[in-house]
Amino acid sequence: MSDLEPHLLVVDDDTRLRELLRRYLCENGFRITTAADVAEARRHLASFAFDLIVLDVMLPGESGLDLTRDLQRERRMPVLLLTAMAEPEDRVNGLEQGADDYLSKPFEPRELVLRIRNLLQRRPTIEAPKREISFGGCRFDLARSELFRGSEPIHLTAAETALLTGLAERAGAAVSREELSLSAQFSGNVRNVDVQMTRLRRKIERDPRFPRYLQTVRGTGYVLKPD
Protein backbone atom coordinates (compact mmCIF):
# COMPACT_ATOMS: atom_id res chain seq x y z
CA MET A 1 0.00 0.00 0.00
CA SER A 2 1.47 3.36 -1.07
CA ASP A 3 2.33 5.97 1.54
CA LEU A 4 0.89 8.54 -0.92
CA GLU A 5 -2.64 7.20 -0.55
CA PRO A 6 -4.82 9.70 1.34
CA HIS A 7 -5.60 8.41 4.82
CA LEU A 8 -9.30 8.75 5.67
CA LEU A 9 -11.09 8.21 8.97
CA VAL A 10 -14.61 6.79 8.47
CA VAL A 11 -16.92 7.11 11.49
CA ASP A 12 -20.31 5.36 11.44
CA ASP A 13 -22.11 3.22 14.01
CA ASP A 14 -23.67 1.01 11.31
CA THR A 15 -21.27 -1.95 11.17
CA ARG A 16 -22.39 -3.10 7.74
CA LEU A 17 -22.16 0.36 6.15
CA ARG A 18 -18.83 1.02 7.83
CA GLU A 19 -17.35 -2.15 6.35
CA LEU A 20 -18.84 -1.44 2.91
CA LEU A 21 -17.34 2.04 2.95
CA ARG A 22 -13.98 0.70 4.05
CA ARG A 23 -13.85 -1.83 1.23
CA TYR A 24 -15.14 0.52 -1.45
CA LEU A 25 -12.87 3.40 -0.52
CA CYS A 26 -9.84 1.09 -0.28
CA GLU A 27 -10.63 -0.14 -3.79
CA ASN A 28 -10.65 3.48 -4.95
CA GLY A 29 -7.19 4.35 -3.73
CA PHE A 30 -7.68 5.47 -0.14
CA ARG A 31 -6.16 4.20 3.10
CA ILE A 32 -8.98 3.71 5.61
CA THR A 33 -9.28 3.62 9.39
CA THR A 34 -12.76 3.15 10.85
CA ALA A 35 -14.49 4.04 14.11
CA ALA A 36 -17.93 3.19 15.49
CA ASP A 37 -18.38 6.34 17.59
CA VAL A 38 -16.79 9.66 18.45
CA ALA A 39 -14.82 8.27 21.41
CA GLU A 40 -13.10 5.72 19.16
CA ALA A 41 -12.58 8.41 16.51
CA ARG A 42 -10.84 10.65 19.03
CA ARG A 43 -8.49 7.82 19.97
CA HIS A 44 -7.53 7.38 16.32
CA LEU A 45 -7.13 11.14 15.85
CA ALA A 46 -4.72 11.21 18.80
CA SER A 47 -2.56 8.52 17.22
CA PHE A 48 -2.68 9.10 13.45
CA ALA A 49 -2.62 11.93 10.92
CA PHE A 50 -5.62 11.89 8.58
CA ASP A 51 -6.26 13.75 5.35
CA LEU A 52 -10.06 13.78 5.70
CA ILE A 53 -12.82 12.43 7.92
CA VAL A 54 -16.10 10.93 6.67
CA LEU A 55 -18.41 11.36 9.63
CA ASP A 56 -21.93 10.20 10.44
CA VAL A 57 -24.01 12.77 12.31
CA MET A 58 -26.23 10.53 14.45
CA LEU A 59 -23.89 8.53 16.67
CA PRO A 60 -24.18 7.03 20.16
CA GLY A 61 -22.78 9.35 22.82
CA GLU A 62 -21.26 12.44 21.25
CA SER A 63 -22.72 13.33 17.86
CA GLY A 64 -20.80 13.87 14.67
CA LEU A 65 -21.55 17.59 14.97
CA ASP A 66 -19.79 17.69 18.35
CA LEU A 67 -16.64 16.30 16.76
CA THR A 68 -17.04 18.57 13.73
CA ARG A 69 -17.01 21.64 15.95
CA ASP A 70 -13.82 20.50 17.67
CA LEU A 71 -12.08 19.73 14.39
CA GLN A 72 -13.16 23.08 12.94
CA ARG A 73 -11.60 24.93 15.89
CA GLU A 74 -8.37 23.00 15.42
CA ARG A 75 -8.51 23.28 11.58
CA ARG A 76 -7.08 19.80 11.35
CA MET A 77 -8.70 18.31 8.22
CA PRO A 78 -11.73 18.47 5.91
CA VAL A 79 -14.95 16.98 7.27
CA LEU A 80 -17.56 15.30 5.06
CA LEU A 81 -20.78 14.58 6.95
CA LEU A 82 -22.90 11.53 6.09
CA THR A 83 -26.41 11.47 7.48
CA ALA A 84 -29.99 10.32 6.98
CA MET A 85 -31.07 13.82 8.05
CA ALA A 86 -31.74 15.32 4.63
CA GLU A 87 -33.73 18.47 5.39
CA PRO A 88 -32.20 21.78 4.19
CA GLU A 89 -31.87 23.06 7.76
CA ASP A 90 -29.91 19.92 8.68
CA ARG A 91 -27.46 20.57 5.86
CA VAL A 92 -27.10 24.24 6.83
CA ASN A 93 -26.57 23.30 10.48
CA GLY A 94 -23.83 20.84 9.56
CA LEU A 95 -22.05 23.42 7.43
CA GLU A 96 -22.40 26.04 10.15
CA GLN A 97 -20.67 23.69 12.61
CA GLY A 98 -17.65 23.57 10.32
CA ALA A 99 -18.28 20.69 7.91
CA ASP A 100 -16.79 21.09 4.43
CA ASP A 101 -19.44 18.99 2.67
CA TYR A 102 -22.64 17.10 3.43
CA LEU A 103 -24.00 13.96 1.78
CA SER A 104 -27.41 12.50 2.61
CA LYS A 105 -28.08 8.78 3.02
CA PRO A 106 -28.73 6.78 0.93
CA PHE A 107 -26.02 7.95 -1.43
CA GLU A 108 -24.27 6.79 -4.56
CA PRO A 109 -20.78 5.51 -3.61
CA ARG A 110 -19.23 7.03 -6.72
CA GLU A 111 -20.55 10.44 -5.67
CA LEU A 112 -18.93 10.00 -2.26
CA VAL A 113 -15.56 9.29 -3.90
CA LEU A 114 -15.91 12.35 -6.14
CA ARG A 115 -16.77 14.58 -3.19
CA ILE A 116 -13.82 13.25 -1.18
CA ARG A 117 -11.42 13.88 -4.06
CA ASN A 118 -12.82 17.37 -4.59
CA LEU A 119 -12.30 18.22 -0.92
CA LEU A 120 -8.74 16.92 -0.98
CA GLN A 121 -7.97 18.92 -4.13
CA ARG A 122 -9.45 22.07 -2.64
CA ARG A 123 -6.87 22.01 0.16
CA PRO A 124 -3.57 21.47 -1.63
CA THR A 125 -1.83 24.29 0.19
CA ILE A 126 -2.45 23.03 3.74
CA GLU A 127 0.94 23.06 5.38
CA ALA A 128 2.17 19.66 6.44
CA PRO A 129 2.87 19.37 10.14
CA LYS A 130 6.43 20.23 11.05
CA ARG A 131 8.27 16.97 11.52
CA GLU A 132 10.98 18.25 13.86
CA ILE A 133 10.60 20.42 16.95
CA SER A 134 13.49 22.13 18.77
CA PHE A 135 13.36 23.37 22.35
CA GLY A 136 16.34 24.35 24.42
CA GLY A 137 19.15 21.99 23.55
CA CYS A 138 16.70 19.24 22.53
CA ARG A 139 15.36 18.17 19.17
CA PHE A 140 12.35 15.86 18.74
CA ASP A 141 12.00 14.02 15.44
CA LEU A 142 8.26 13.39 15.01
CA ALA A 143 8.68 11.04 12.06
CA ARG A 144 10.97 8.73 14.04
CA SER A 145 9.65 9.51 17.52
CA GLU A 146 13.22 10.16 18.68
CA LEU A 147 14.53 12.79 21.09
CA PHE A 148 18.07 14.16 20.97
CA ARG A 149 20.10 16.58 23.04
CA GLY A 150 22.62 17.82 20.54
CA SER A 151 23.65 14.63 18.76
CA GLU A 152 23.05 12.37 21.77
CA PRO A 153 19.80 10.36 21.84
CA ILE A 154 17.62 10.55 24.95
CA HIS A 155 15.82 7.33 25.78
CA LEU A 156 12.04 7.68 26.05
CA THR A 157 9.54 5.09 27.18
CA ALA A 158 6.50 4.43 24.99
CA ALA A 159 4.33 6.53 27.30
CA GLU A 160 6.80 9.43 27.31
CA THR A 161 7.01 9.27 23.52
CA ALA A 162 3.21 9.33 23.19
CA LEU A 163 2.97 12.34 25.49
CA LEU A 164 5.74 14.30 23.76
CA THR A 165 4.30 13.47 20.34
CA GLY A 166 0.84 14.67 21.34
CA LEU A 167 2.31 18.00 22.46
CA ALA A 168 4.80 18.38 19.60
CA GLU A 169 2.10 17.90 16.96
CA ARG A 170 0.40 20.99 18.36
CA ALA A 171 3.45 22.85 19.61
CA GLY A 172 2.60 26.23 21.09
CA ALA A 173 -1.03 25.29 21.72
CA ALA A 174 -2.50 24.03 24.98
CA VAL A 175 -3.57 20.39 24.87
CA SER A 176 -5.98 19.11 27.49
CA ARG A 177 -4.98 16.30 29.81
CA GLU A 178 -8.12 14.47 28.74
CA GLU A 179 -7.12 14.61 25.08
CA LEU A 180 -3.60 13.47 25.84
CA SER A 181 -4.98 10.58 27.88
CA LEU A 182 -6.74 9.18 24.78
CA SER A 183 -3.46 7.75 23.55
CA ALA A 184 -3.36 3.97 23.81
CA GLN A 185 -0.46 4.34 26.23
CA PHE A 186 -2.70 6.03 28.82
CA SER A 187 -6.02 4.19 28.30
CA GLY A 188 -7.96 7.34 29.14
CA ASN A 189 -6.30 7.70 32.56
CA VAL A 190 -5.60 11.41 33.11
CA ARG A 191 -3.47 10.71 36.19
CA ASN A 192 -1.05 8.69 34.06
CA VAL A 193 -0.52 11.77 31.89
CA ASP A 194 0.60 13.77 34.94
CA VAL A 195 2.96 11.02 36.05
CA GLN A 196 4.59 10.76 32.64
CA MET A 197 4.87 14.54 32.37
CA THR A 198 6.86 14.58 35.62
CA ARG A 199 9.23 11.95 34.22
CA LEU A 200 9.52 13.68 30.85
CA ARG A 201 10.41 17.00 32.47
CA ARG A 202 13.26 15.32 34.35
CA LYS A 203 14.76 14.30 31.01
CA ILE A 204 14.24 17.62 29.24
CA GLU A 205 14.08 20.56 31.63
CA ARG A 206 17.11 22.09 33.30
CA ASP A 207 14.99 22.60 36.43
CA PRO A 208 11.88 20.35 36.32
CA ARG A 209 10.33 22.35 39.18
CA PHE A 210 10.25 25.42 36.93
CA PRO A 211 9.68 24.05 33.43
CA ARG A 212 10.42 26.33 30.53
CA TYR A 213 9.42 24.11 27.62
CA LEU A 214 6.87 21.63 29.00
CA GLN A 215 4.57 24.07 30.72
CA THR A 216 1.35 23.52 32.65
CA VAL A 217 -1.69 25.46 31.44
CA ARG A 218 -3.85 25.93 34.49
CA GLY A 219 -7.34 24.48 34.09
CA THR A 220 -6.49 22.93 30.71
CA GLY A 221 -3.45 20.70 30.43
CA TYR A 222 0.01 21.18 28.98
CA VAL A 223 1.80 23.03 26.20
CA LEU A 224 5.14 22.47 24.52
CA LYS A 225 6.93 25.79 23.96
CA PRO A 226 9.38 25.36 21.08
CA ASP A 227 12.27 27.71 20.27
N, C-alpha and C positions, 0 to 999 in steps of 0.2 A: 504494500500500500504506500503510495507516494506521500512524502511529507508536505507536498504542495496542495494536497486535497484540502478544501475548506473544512474545518471542524465545526460541526453543528451540534447543538444541544437540543434534543426533542423532548418536550415535557407534556405528557398526557396521561391521565389516570386510566384510560381505556387500554388494557393490555393488548388486545388484538390490534387496535389501530396503531398503537405505539410500535409494535413489531412490524406491521405492514409498512409504516413510514420508514422505519430503520432499514428494512430490506430495499425498498424502492429508492430511497435517497442514496444508499450505498451503491446501488446499481447505476446511479446517475452521477457518480464521481464525487460523492461527499463522504467524509469521515464522520460517523455518528456515535454520539453518546446519548443514552436515554435516561429519563427520570419519570417516576410515577407521581410525584408531587413537588411542591416548592421546596420543602425541607431537603429532599434528595437532590434537587437542582442546585440548591445553595452549596451543598457539599461538593458537587462536581465543579461549580464555579470557583470554589476556594482552591481546587487542586489543578485545574486545567485552564488553558486559554482557548476560548471559542471565538469563531468568526461571526456567528449568528445564532440566535435562539428561536426555535419554533415552539410557541407556548400556548397551551390550552388556557382558556379563561376560567372555566368552572372546574376547580380542583378541590380536593379535600384539604381542610386546614386553610392555609393562606391561598388566596386566589392568584391567578395569573396576573391580574392587574396590580396586586401588591408587589409582586416581583418586578413587574414592568416599571413601576414608579422608582424602585430602588436602582434598577439598571439605568434608567434615564438620568438620575442624579449623578451616577458614577460615569455615565457616557462610555460604557464598556463595549457595547456591541449592538448591532441592529436587532430589533425584536419584531417577529412576525407572529401575530396572534391568530390562533385557530379557535373557532367557537361555533356552537350551534345557535348562539344569540345573534340573529341576523337583522334585527331592526336597525334603522339608520342611527337612532340615538346610541345604540350599543357600539356601533362602529365609531361614532364621534367620541364617545367616552373613552374607548380604547386608545384612540389617537391622542386624545387630550392627556392621557396618563403617560404618554411617551412612546407608544408603539410606532414603528416605522411603516407597518402594513397590517392588513386585517383581512383574513379569508374565512368565509362562513362555511360551516359543515352542512351538508356533504359537499365535497369539492373534487375537482378533477386533478389527479396527481400531477399531470403535466403542467397545469397552471401553477401549482405550488412550486415546482422546480423553477419555472420561469420567474416567479416572484422572488424566490430566494436569490437567483442569479442576478436579477435586477438590483436587489438591495446590496449585494456584495459589490457590484460594479459601481454603484452610486457612492461608495465610500472608499475609493482607491487611495485617498490621500491620508487616511487615518494613520497616524504615526505608530509604528510598532513599539511595543514596550522596550524601554532601555534594558539591555541584557547584562549590564554591569553597573554596580553602584559602589561609589567610593565614599568613605566616611572616616575621618581621622587618618590613621595609617593603614586602614583596612580596605579591602576590595572584595566585594561579593559578586561572583559570577553566577548569574541566575540560570544560564543555560546548563551549567554543570553542577549547580548547587554547591559551589566550593567557596570557602572563605580564606583569604590570604591577608597576612600582615607583611607588607613589602612583598618579597618573593617566597616567604615561608607560609605553608598551609597551616590553618588552624582547624583542628579536628572538631567537628560538630556531630552531635547525635542526630538521629532522624527527627526527633521532636524539635530540637534547636533549629535544624535546617528548615522544617516546615514553618516555624514561627518567623524566622528571618526572611524566608521567601514571601510569606504573606505580607510582611511590612515593606519589603524591598519592591514588590510589584506595585505598591502604591506609595512610594517614598514621598515624604513631605505631607501626606494626608493622614489624618487620624483613622485608625482601624479599631473597631470595637472588639472587646475581649470575646464577645459572643461570636462574632464573625470569625475571629482567629481560631476559636475552639471547634469550628466545623471541620477543620482538617482531620483526616483519619487518624492522625497521631494523637489527637486530644479527645476524640469520641464525644465531643460536645461538652467536655468538662472545663468550665471557665477557670477553675482553680489551677488546673494543670498548666494553663497558659501563664499564669503568674509565676508558678514555680520555674518553668522553663525560661521565662524572661529574666529571673534572678540569675540563673546559671549562664545565660547568654551574655548578660552585662559583665559578668566576671571575666569572660573571655575577650570582650571588646572594649569596655570602658576603662579609662585610666583610673577613675574612682567610681566604682559601681554605686556608691551611695549618692553620688551627684552625677547622674548620667547626662552626657552631652548629646549623644547620638540616638540612643534608645530611650526616648522620653515617655513619661506617663502623661496622658491627657485626662485630666480629672473628669470623672463622670462619663468617660467614653471608653478609653482603652489605651492604645500605644501608638506612637508615631516614630518612624525612622527618619532622622534628619541627615540627609546626605550633604557632602561638601558643596 
